[in-house]
Amino acid sequence: MKGKVKWFDQKKGYGFIDGEDNKDYFVHYTDLPDRTFLKEEDVVEFKKEKTDRGFKAVKIKISEIKKE
């Protein structure tokens, strides 16, 4: 699935992705490739995983990095 990063707090290590299905997915830094952090508006590909608190994004790959 593809999505766009809504927000990601590097200090706290988590954020949310807006999936192409218009649902929000929690993302934690431990599910990102090593030494990678997300920025708002980055386009990513991920798999969704159901947890007891909702869905989260796992196996995340950055497709397009937002240019500043």
TORTORLO-399380 format. One record per atom (N, C-alpha, C, CB): chain; residue number from 1; x, y, z. Coordinates in nm, 2 decimals, always signed. Glycine has a CB too. Example, Ala and Ser with C-alpha at 12.3 -4.5 7.8 and 13.67 -1.06 7.14 Angstrom:
residues 2
<pt kette="A" nr="1" xx="+1.32" yy="-0.57" zz="+0.78"/>
<pt kette="A" nr="1" xx="+1.23" yy="-0.45" zz="+0.78"/>
<pt kette="A" nr="1" xx="+1.32" yy="-0.33" zz="+0.78"/>
<pt kette="A" nr="1" xx="+1.13" yy="-0.45" zz="+0.90"/>
<pt kette="A" nr="2" xx="+1.28" yy="-0.22" zz="+0.71"/>
<pt kette="A" nr="2" xx="+1.37" yy="-0.11" zz="+0.71"/>
<pt kette="A" nr="2" xx="+1.29" yy="+0.00" zz="+0.79"/>
<pt kette="A" nr="2" xx="+1.41" yy="-0.06" zz="+0.57"/>
This chain:
residues 68
<pt kette="A" nr="1" xx="+0.08" yy="-0.12" zz="+0.00"/>
<pt kette="A" nr="1" xx="+0.00" yy="+0.00" zz="+0.00"/>
<pt kette="A" nr="1" xx="+0.09" yy="+0.12" zz="+0.00"/>
<pt kette="A" nr="1" xx="-0.10" yy="+0.00" zz="+0.12"/>
<pt kette="A" nr="2" xx="+0.04" yy="+0.23" zz="-0.06"/>
<pt kette="A" nr="2" xx="+0.11" yy="+0.36" zz="-0.06"/>
<pt kette="A" nr="2" xx="+0.04" yy="+0.45" zz="+0.03"/>
<pt kette="A" nr="2" xx="+0.12" yy="+0.42" zz="-0.21"/>
<pt kette="A" nr="3" xx="+0.12" yy="+0.55" zz="+0.07"/>
<pt kette="A" nr="3" xx="+0.07" yy="+0.65" zz="+0.16"/>
<pt kette="A" nr="3" xx="+0.16" yy="+0.77" zz="+0.17"/>
<pt kette="A" nr="3" xx="+0.04" yy="+0.60" zz="+0.30"/>
<pt kette="A" nr="4" xx="+0.11" yy="+0.88" zz="+0.24"/>
<pt kette="A" nr="4" xx="+0.19" yy="+1.00" zz="+0.26"/>
<pt kette="A" nr="4" xx="+0.20" yy="+1.03" zz="+0.41"/>
<pt kette="A" nr="4" xx="+0.12" yy="+1.12" zz="+0.18"/>
<pt kette="A" nr="5" xx="+0.32" yy="+1.07" zz="+0.45"/>
<pt kette="A" nr="5" xx="+0.34" yy="+1.09" zz="+0.59"/>
<pt kette="A" nr="5" xx="+0.26" yy="+1.22" zz="+0.63"/>
<pt kette="A" nr="5" xx="+0.49" yy="+1.11" zz="+0.62"/>
<pt kette="A" nr="6" xx="+0.18" yy="+1.20" zz="+0.74"/>
<pt kette="A" nr="6" xx="+0.10" yy="+1.32" zz="+0.79"/>
<pt kette="A" nr="6" xx="+0.19" yy="+1.40" zz="+0.88"/>
<pt kette="A" nr="6" xx="-0.03" yy="+1.27" zz="+0.87"/>
<pt kette="A" nr="7" xx="+0.26" yy="+1.32" zz="+0.97"/>
<pt kette="A" nr="7" xx="+0.36" yy="+1.38" zz="+1.06"/>
<pt kette="A" nr="7" xx="+0.44" yy="+1.27" zz="+1.13"/>
<pt kette="A" nr="7" xx="+0.29" yy="+1.47" zz="+1.17"/>
<pt kette="A" nr="8" xx="+0.56" yy="+1.31" zz="+1.16"/>
<pt kette="A" nr="8" xx="+0.65" yy="+1.22" zz="+1.23"/>
<pt kette="A" nr="8" xx="+0.74" yy="+1.30" zz="+1.32"/>
<pt kette="A" nr="8" xx="+0.74" yy="+1.14" zz="+1.13"/>
<pt kette="A" nr="9" xx="+0.74" yy="+1.27" zz="+1.45"/>
<pt kette="A" nr="9" xx="+0.82" yy="+1.33" zz="+1.55"/>
<pt kette="A" nr="9" xx="+0.95" yy="+1.25" zz="+1.58"/>
<pt kette="A" nr="9" xx="+0.74" yy="+1.35" zz="+1.69"/>
<pt kette="A" nr="10" xx="+1.06" yy="+1.31" zz="+1.53"/>
<pt kette="A" nr="10" xx="+1.19" yy="+1.23" zz="+1.54"/>
<pt kette="A" nr="10" xx="+1.23" yy="+1.21" zz="+1.69"/>
<pt kette="A" nr="10" xx="+1.30" yy="+1.31" zz="+1.47"/>
<pt kette="A" nr="11" xx="+1.20" yy="+1.31" zz="+1.78"/>
<pt kette="A" nr="11" xx="+1.24" yy="+1.29" zz="+1.92"/>
<pt kette="A" nr="11" xx="+1.16" yy="+1.18" zz="+1.98"/>
<pt kette="A" nr="11" xx="+1.22" yy="+1.43" zz="+1.99"/>
<pt kette="A" nr="12" xx="+1.03" yy="+1.17" zz="+1.95"/>
<pt kette="A" nr="12" xx="+0.94" yy="+1.07" zz="+2.01"/>
<pt kette="A" nr="12" xx="+0.95" yy="+0.94" zz="+1.94"/>
<pt kette="A" nr="12" xx="+0.80" yy="+1.12" zz="+2.02"/>
<pt kette="A" nr="13" xx="+0.99" yy="+0.95" zz="+1.81"/>
<pt kette="A" nr="13" xx="+1.01" yy="+0.82" zz="+1.73"/>
<pt kette="A" nr="13" xx="+0.88" yy="+0.76" zz="+1.67"/>
<pt kette="A" nr="13" xx="+1.07" yy="+0.72" zz="+1.81"/>
<pt kette="A" nr="14" xx="+0.78" yy="+0.84" zz="+1.66"/>
<pt kette="A" nr="14" xx="+0.66" yy="+0.79" zz="+1.60"/>
<pt kette="A" nr="14" xx="+0.58" yy="+0.90" zz="+1.52"/>
<pt kette="A" nr="14" xx="+0.57" yy="+0.73" zz="+1.70"/>
<pt kette="A" nr="15" xx="+0.48" yy="+0.86" zz="+1.45"/>
<pt kette="A" nr="15" xx="+0.39" yy="+0.95" zz="+1.37"/>
<pt kette="A" nr="15" xx="+0.28" yy="+0.87" zz="+1.31"/>
<pt kette="A" nr="15" xx="+0.48" yy="+1.03" zz="+1.27"/>
<pt kette="A" nr="16" xx="+0.23" yy="+0.93" zz="+1.20"/>
<pt kette="A" nr="16" xx="+0.11" yy="+0.87" zz="+1.13"/>
<pt kette="A" nr="16" xx="+0.13" yy="+0.89" zz="+0.98"/>
<pt kette="A" nr="16" xx="-0.02" yy="+0.93" zz="+1.18"/>
<pt kette="A" nr="17" xx="+0.08" yy="+0.79" zz="+0.91"/>
<pt kette="A" nr="17" xx="+0.08" yy="+0.79" zz="+0.76"/>
<pt kette="A" nr="17" xx="-0.07" yy="+0.79" zz="+0.72"/>
<pt kette="A" nr="17" xx="+0.16" yy="+0.67" zz="+0.70"/>
<pt kette="A" nr="18" xx="-0.10" yy="+0.87" zz="+0.62"/>
<pt kette="A" nr="18" xx="-0.23" yy="+0.87" zz="+0.56"/>
<pt kette="A" nr="18" xx="-0.22" yy="+0.77" zz="+0.44"/>
<pt kette="A" nr="18" xx="-0.27" yy="+1.02" zz="+0.51"/>
<pt kette="A" nr="19" xx="-0.29" yy="+0.66" zz="+0.45"/>
<pt kette="A" nr="19" xx="-0.29" yy="+0.56" zz="+0.35"/>
<pt kette="A" nr="19" xx="-0.37" yy="+0.59" zz="+0.23"/>
<pt kette="A" nr="19" xx="-0.33" yy="+0.43" zz="+0.41"/>
<pt kette="A" nr="20" xx="-0.34" yy="+0.53" zz="+0.12"/>
<pt kette="A" nr="20" xx="-0.42" yy="+0.55" zz="+0.00"/>
<pt kette="A" nr="20" xx="-0.57" yy="+0.52" zz="+0.01"/>
<pt kette="A" nr="20" xx="-0.36" yy="+0.48" zz="-0.12"/>
<pt kette="A" nr="21" xx="-0.60" yy="+0.44" zz="+0.12"/>
<pt kette="A" nr="21" xx="-0.74" yy="+0.41" zz="+0.15"/>
<pt kette="A" nr="21" xx="-0.80" yy="+0.51" zz="+0.24"/>
<pt kette="A" nr="21" xx="-0.75" yy="+0.27" zz="+0.21"/>
<pt kette="A" nr="22" xx="-0.73" yy="+0.62" zz="+0.26"/>
<pt kette="A" nr="22" xx="-0.78" yy="+0.73" zz="+0.35"/>
<pt kette="A" nr="22" xx="-0.79" yy="+0.70" zz="+0.49"/>
<pt kette="A" nr="22" xx="-0.91" yy="+0.78" zz="+0.30"/>
<pt kette="A" nr="23" xx="-0.72" yy="+0.60" zz="+0.54"/>
<pt kette="A" nr="23" xx="-0.71" yy="+0.56" zz="+0.68"/>
<pt kette="A" nr="23" xx="-0.57" yy="+0.60" zz="+0.73"/>
<pt kette="A" nr="23" xx="-0.74" yy="+0.41" zz="+0.70"/>
<pt kette="A" nr="24" xx="-0.57" yy="+0.63" zz="+0.86"/>
<pt kette="A" nr="24" xx="-0.45" yy="+0.67" zz="+0.93"/>
<pt kette="A" nr="24" xx="-0.38" yy="+0.54" zz="+0.98"/>
<pt kette="A" nr="24" xx="-0.47" yy="+0.77" zz="+1.05"/>
<pt kette="A" nr="25" xx="-0.25" yy="+0.54" zz="+0.97"/>
<pt kette="A" nr="25" xx="-0.17" yy="+0.42" zz="+1.01"/>
<pt kette="A" nr="25" xx="-0.05" yy="+0.48" zz="+1.10"/>
<pt kette="A" nr="25" xx="-0.11" yy="+0.34" zz="+0.89"/>
<pt kette="A" nr="26" xx="-0.05" yy="+0.42" zz="+1.22"/>
<pt kette="A" nr="26" xx="+0.06" yy="+0.45" zz="+1.32"/>
<pt kette="A" nr="26" xx="+0.19" yy="+0.40" zz="+1.26"/>
<pt kette="A" nr="26" xx="+0.03" yy="+0.39" zz="+1.46"/>
<pt kette="A" nr="27" xx="+0.30" yy="+0.48" zz="+1.28"/>
<pt kette="A" nr="27" xx="+0.43" yy="+0.43" zz="+1.24"/>
<pt kette="A" nr="27" xx="+0.53" yy="+0.46" zz="+1.35"/>
<pt kette="A" nr="27" xx="+0.47" yy="+0.51" zz="+1.11"/>
<pt kette="A" nr="28" xx="+0.61" yy="+0.36" zz="+1.38"/>
<pt kette="A" nr="28" xx="+0.71" yy="+0.37" zz="+1.49"/>
<pt kette="A" nr="28" xx="+0.85" yy="+0.36" zz="+1.42"/>
<pt kette="A" nr="28" xx="+0.69" yy="+0.26" zz="+1.60"/>
<pt kette="A" nr="29" xx="+0.95" yy="+0.43" zz="+1.48"/>
<pt kette="A" nr="29" xx="+1.08" yy="+0.43" zz="+1.41"/>
<pt kette="A" nr="29" xx="+1.14" yy="+0.29" zz="+1.40"/>
<pt kette="A" nr="29" xx="+1.18" yy="+0.51" zz="+1.50"/>
<pt kette="A" nr="30" xx="+1.10" yy="+0.19" zz="+1.49"/>
<pt kette="A" nr="30" xx="+1.15" yy="+0.06" zz="+1.48"/>
<pt kette="A" nr="30" xx="+1.11" yy="-0.02" zz="+1.35"/>
<pt kette="A" nr="30" xx="+1.11" yy="-0.02" zz="+1.60"/>
<pt kette="A" nr="31" xx="+1.00" yy="+0.04" zz="+1.28"/>
<pt kette="A" nr="31" xx="+0.96" yy="-0.02" zz="+1.16"/>
<pt kette="A" nr="31" xx="+1.01" yy="+0.04" zz="+1.04"/>
<pt kette="A" nr="31" xx="+0.80" yy="-0.02" zz="+1.16"/>
<pt kette="A" nr="32" xx="+1.11" yy="+0.14" zz="+1.06"/>
<pt kette="A" nr="32" xx="+1.17" yy="+0.20" zz="+0.94"/>
<pt kette="A" nr="32" xx="+1.31" yy="+0.14" zz="+0.92"/>
<pt kette="A" nr="32" xx="+1.19" yy="+0.36" zz="+0.98"/>
<pt kette="A" nr="33" xx="+1.36" yy="+0.15" zz="+0.79"/>
<pt kette="A" nr="33" xx="+1.49" yy="+0.10" zz="+0.76"/>
<pt kette="A" nr="33" xx="+1.59" yy="+0.18" zz="+0.85"/>
<pt kette="A" nr="33" xx="+1.53" yy="+0.13" zz="+0.61"/>
<pt kette="A" nr="34" xx="+1.70" yy="+0.11" zz="+0.88"/>
<pt kette="A" nr="34" xx="+1.81" yy="+0.17" zz="+0.97"/>
<pt kette="A" nr="34" xx="+1.85" yy="+0.31" zz="+0.93"/>
<pt kette="A" nr="34" xx="+1.93" yy="+0.08" zz="+0.97"/>
<pt kette="A" nr="35" xx="+1.86" yy="+0.40" zz="+1.03"/>
<pt kette="A" nr="35" xx="+1.91" yy="+0.53" zz="+1.01"/>
<pt kette="A" nr="35" xx="+1.81" yy="+0.62" zz="+0.92"/>
<pt kette="A" nr="35" xx="+2.04" yy="+0.54" zz="+0.95"/>
<pt kette="A" nr="36" xx="+1.69" yy="+0.58" zz="+0.92"/>
<pt kette="A" nr="36" xx="+1.59" yy="+0.65" zz="+0.84"/>
<pt kette="A" nr="36" xx="+1.49" yy="+0.72" zz="+0.93"/>
<pt kette="A" nr="36" xx="+1.52" yy="+0.56" zz="+0.74"/>
<pt kette="A" nr="37" xx="+1.45" yy="+0.84" zz="+0.90"/>
<pt kette="A" nr="37" xx="+1.34" yy="+0.91" zz="+0.96"/>
<pt kette="A" nr="37" xx="+1.25" yy="+0.97" zz="+0.85"/>
<pt kette="A" nr="37" xx="+1.39" yy="+1.02" zz="+1.06"/>
<pt kette="A" nr="38" xx="+1.13" yy="+0.98" zz="+0.89"/>
<pt kette="A" nr="38" xx="+1.03" yy="+1.04" zz="+0.79"/>
<pt kette="A" nr="38" xx="+1.01" yy="+1.18" zz="+0.81"/>
<pt kette="A" nr="38" xx="+0.90" yy="+0.96" zz="+0.81"/>
<pt kette="A" nr="39" xx="+0.97" yy="+1.25" zz="+0.71"/>
<pt kette="A" nr="39" xx="+0.93" yy="+1.39" zz="+0.71"/>
<pt kette="A" nr="39" xx="+0.79" yy="+1.40" zz="+0.66"/>
<pt kette="A" nr="39" xx="+1.03" yy="+1.48" zz="+0.63"/>
<pt kette="A" nr="40" xx="+0.72" yy="+1.51" zz="+0.70"/>
<pt kette="A" nr="40" xx="+0.58" yy="+1.53" zz="+0.65"/>
<pt kette="A" nr="40" xx="+0.58" yy="+1.54" zz="+0.50"/>
<pt kette="A" nr="40" xx="+0.53" yy="+1.66" zz="+0.71"/>
<pt kette="A" nr="41" xx="+0.49" yy="+1.47" zz="+0.44"/>
<pt kette="A" nr="41" xx="+0.47" yy="+1.47" zz="+0.29"/>
<pt kette="A" nr="41" xx="+0.55" yy="+1.37" zz="+0.22"/>
<pt kette="A" nr="41" xx="+0.49" yy="+1.60" zz="+0.24"/>
<pt kette="A" nr="42" xx="+0.64" yy="+1.29" zz="+0.29"/>
<pt kette="A" nr="42" xx="+0.72" yy="+1.19" zz="+0.22"/>
<pt kette="A" nr="42" xx="+0.62" yy="+1.08" zz="+0.17"/>
<pt kette="A" nr="42" xx="+0.82" yy="+1.12" zz="+0.32"/>
<pt kette="A" nr="43" xx="+0.64" yy="+1.03" zz="+0.05"/>
<pt kette="A" nr="43" xx="+0.56" yy="+0.92" zz="+0.00"/>
<pt kette="A" nr="43" xx="+0.62" yy="+0.79" zz="+0.03"/>
<pt kette="A" nr="43" xx="+0.53" yy="+0.94" zz="-0.16"/>
<pt kette="A" nr="44" xx="+0.55" yy="+0.70" zz="+0.09"/>
<pt kette="A" nr="44" xx="+0.60" yy="+0.57" zz="+0.14"/>
<pt kette="A" nr="44" xx="+0.52" yy="+0.45" zz="+0.09"/>
<pt kette="A" nr="44" xx="+0.61" yy="+0.57" zz="+0.29"/>
<pt kette="A" nr="45" xx="+0.58" yy="+0.34" zz="+0.09"/>
<pt kette="A" nr="45" xx="+0.51" yy="+0.21" zz="+0.06"/>
<pt kette="A" nr="45" xx="+0.52" yy="+0.13" zz="+0.19"/>
<pt kette="A" nr="45" xx="+0.56" yy="+0.13" zz="-0.06"/>
<pt kette="A" nr="46" xx="+0.41" yy="+0.06" zz="+0.23"/>
<pt kette="A" nr="46" xx="+0.42" yy="-0.02" zz="+0.35"/>
<pt kette="A" nr="46" xx="+0.31" yy="-0.13" zz="+0.35"/>
<pt kette="A" nr="46" xx="+0.39" yy="+0.07" zz="+0.47"/>
<pt kette="A" nr="47" xx="+0.33" yy="-0.22" zz="+0.45"/>
<pt kette="A" nr="47" xx="+0.23" yy="-0.32" zz="+0.47"/>
<pt kette="A" nr="47" xx="+0.15" yy="-0.28" zz="+0.60"/>
<pt kette="A" nr="47" xx="+0.29" yy="-0.47" zz="+0.48"/>
<pt kette="A" nr="48" xx="+0.03" yy="-0.31" zz="+0.61"/>
<pt kette="A" nr="48" xx="-0.05" yy="-0.28" zz="+0.73"/>
<pt kette="A" nr="48" xx="-0.06" yy="-0.40" zz="+0.82"/>
<pt kette="A" nr="48" xx="-0.19" yy="-0.23" zz="+0.69"/>
<pt kette="A" nr="49" xx="-0.06" yy="-0.38" zz="+0.95"/>
<pt kette="A" nr="49" xx="-0.07" yy="-0.48" zz="+1.05"/>
<pt kette="A" nr="49" xx="-0.17" yy="-0.44" zz="+1.15"/>
<pt kette="A" nr="49" xx="+0.08" yy="-0.51" zz="+1.11"/>
<pt kette="A" nr="50" xx="-0.26" yy="-0.53" zz="+1.18"/>
<pt kette="A" nr="50" xx="-0.36" yy="-0.50" zz="+1.28"/>
<pt kette="A" nr="50" xx="-0.30" yy="-0.52" zz="+1.42"/>
<pt kette="A" nr="50" xx="-0.49" yy="-0.59" zz="+1.26"/>
<pt kette="A" nr="51" xx="-0.33" yy="-0.43" zz="+1.51"/>
<pt kette="A" nr="51" xx="-0.29" yy="-0.44" zz="+1.65"/>
<pt kette="A" nr="51" xx="-0.41" yy="-0.42" zz="+1.74"/>
<pt kette="A" nr="51" xx="-0.18" yy="-0.33" zz="+1.69"/>
<pt kette="A" nr="52" xx="-0.40" yy="-0.44" zz="+1.87"/>
<pt kette="A" nr="52" xx="-0.51" yy="-0.42" zz="+1.96"/>
<pt kette="A" nr="52" xx="-0.55" yy="-0.27" zz="+1.96"/>
<pt kette="A" nr="52" xx="-0.48" yy="-0.47" zz="+2.09"/>
<pt kette="A" nr="53" xx="-0.47" yy="-0.18" zz="+1.91"/>
<pt kette="A" nr="53" xx="-0.51" yy="-0.04" zz="+1.91"/>
<pt kette="A" nr="53" xx="-0.54" yy="+0.02" zz="+1.78"/>
<pt kette="A" nr="53" xx="-0.39" yy="+0.04" zz="+1.97"/>
<pt kette="A" nr="54" xx="-0.55" yy="-0.07" zz="+1.68"/>
<pt kette="A" nr="54" xx="-0.58" yy="-0.02" zz="+1.54"/>
<pt kette="A" nr="54" xx="-0.47" yy="-0.08" zz="+1.44"/>
<pt kette="A" nr="54" xx="-0.58" yy="+0.13" zz="+1.53"/>
<pt kette="A" nr="55" xx="-0.46" yy="-0.01" zz="+1.33"/>
<pt kette="A" nr="55" xx="-0.36" yy="-0.05" zz="+1.23"/>
<pt kette="A" nr="55" xx="-0.23" yy="+0.02" zz="+1.24"/>
<pt kette="A" nr="55" xx="-0.42" yy="-0.04" zz="+1.09"/>
<pt kette="A" nr="56" xx="-0.12" yy="-0.04" zz="+1.21"/>
<pt kette="A" nr="56" xx="+0.01" yy="+0.02" zz="+1.21"/>
<pt kette="A" nr="56" xx="+0.08" yy="-0.01" zz="+1.08"/>
<pt kette="A" nr="56" xx="+0.10" yy="-0.01" zz="+1.33"/>
<pt kette="A" nr="57" xx="+0.17" yy="+0.08" zz="+1.04"/>
<pt kette="A" nr="57" xx="+0.25" yy="+0.05" zz="+0.91"/>
<pt kette="A" nr="57" xx="+0.37" yy="-0.02" zz="+0.95"/>
<pt kette="A" nr="57" xx="+0.28" yy="+0.19" zz="+0.84"/>
<pt kette="A" nr="58" xx="+0.41" yy="-0.13" zz="+0.87"/>
<pt kette="A" nr="58" xx="+0.53" yy="-0.20" zz="+0.89"/>
<pt kette="A" nr="58" xx="+0.60" yy="-0.22" zz="+0.75"/>
<pt kette="A" nr="58" xx="+0.50" yy="-0.34" zz="+0.96"/>
<pt kette="A" nr="59" xx="+0.72" yy="-0.26" zz="+0.76"/>
<pt kette="A" nr="59" xx="+0.80" yy="-0.29" zz="+0.63"/>
<pt kette="A" nr="59" xx="+0.79" yy="-0.16" zz="+0.54"/>
<pt kette="A" nr="59" xx="+0.75" yy="-0.41" zz="+0.56"/>
<pt kette="A" nr="60" xx="+0.82" yy="-0.05" zz="+0.60"/>
<pt kette="A" nr="60" xx="+0.81" yy="+0.08" zz="+0.53"/>
<pt kette="A" nr="60" xx="+0.93" yy="+0.10" zz="+0.44"/>
<pt kette="A" nr="60" xx="+0.80" yy="+0.19" zz="+0.63"/>
<pt kette="A" nr="61" xx="+0.90" yy="+0.15" zz="+0.31"/>
<pt kette="A" nr="61" xx="+1.00" yy="+0.19" zz="+0.22"/>
<pt kette="A" nr="61" xx="+0.96" yy="+0.33" zz="+0.17"/>
<pt kette="A" nr="61" xx="+1.01" yy="+0.09" zz="+0.09"/>
<pt kette="A" nr="62" xx="+1.06" yy="+0.42" zz="+0.17"/>
<pt kette="A" nr="62" xx="+1.04" yy="+0.55" zz="+0.12"/>
<pt kette="A" nr="62" xx="+1.04" yy="+0.56" zz="-0.03"/>
<pt kette="A" nr="62" xx="+1.14" yy="+0.65" zz="+0.18"/>
<pt kette="A" nr="63" xx="+0.93" yy="+0.60" zz="-0.09"/>
<pt kette="A" nr="63" xx="+0.93" yy="+0.61" zz="-0.24"/>
<pt kette="A" nr="63" xx="+0.97" yy="+0.74" zz="-0.29"/>
<pt kette="A" nr="63" xx="+0.79" yy="+0.58" zz="-0.29"/>
<pt kette="A" nr="64" xx="+0.93" yy="+0.85" zz="-0.22"/>
<pt kette="A" nr="64" xx="+0.96" yy="+0.98" zz="-0.27"/>
<pt kette="A" nr="64" xx="+0.98" yy="+1.07" zz="-0.15"/>
<pt kette="A" nr="64" xx="+0.85" yy="+1.04" zz="-0.36"/>
<pt kette="A" nr="65" xx="+1.10" yy="+1.13" zz="-0.14"/>
<pt kette="A" nr="65" xx="+1.13" yy="+1.22" zz="-0.03"/>
<pt kette="A" nr="65" xx="+1.09" yy="+1.36" zz="-0.06"/>
<pt kette="A" nr="65" xx="+1.28" yy="+1.22" zz="+0.00"/>
<pt kette="A" nr="66" xx="+1.02" yy="+1.43" zz="+0.04"/>
<pt kette="A" nr="66" xx="+0.98" yy="+1.56" zz="+0.02"/>
<pt kette="A" nr="66" xx="+1.10" yy="+1.65" zz="+0.01"/>
<pt kette="A" nr="66" xx="+0.89" yy="+1.61" zz="+0.13"/>
<pt kette="A" nr="67" xx="+1.10" yy="+1.74" zz="-0.10"/>
<pt kette="A" nr="67" xx="+1.21" yy="+1.83" zz="-0.12"/>
<pt kette="A" nr="67" xx="+1.18" yy="+1.96" zz="-0.04"/>
<pt kette="A" nr="67" xx="+1.23" yy="+1.86" zz="-0.27"/>
<pt kette="A" nr="68" xx="+1.29" yy="+2.01" zz="+0.03"/>
<pt kette="A" nr="68" xx="+1.27" yy="+2.13" zz="+0.11"/>
<pt kette="A" nr="68" xx="+1.30" yy="+2.25" zz="+0.03"/>
<pt kette="A" nr="68" xx="+1.35" yy="+2.13" zz="+0.23"/>
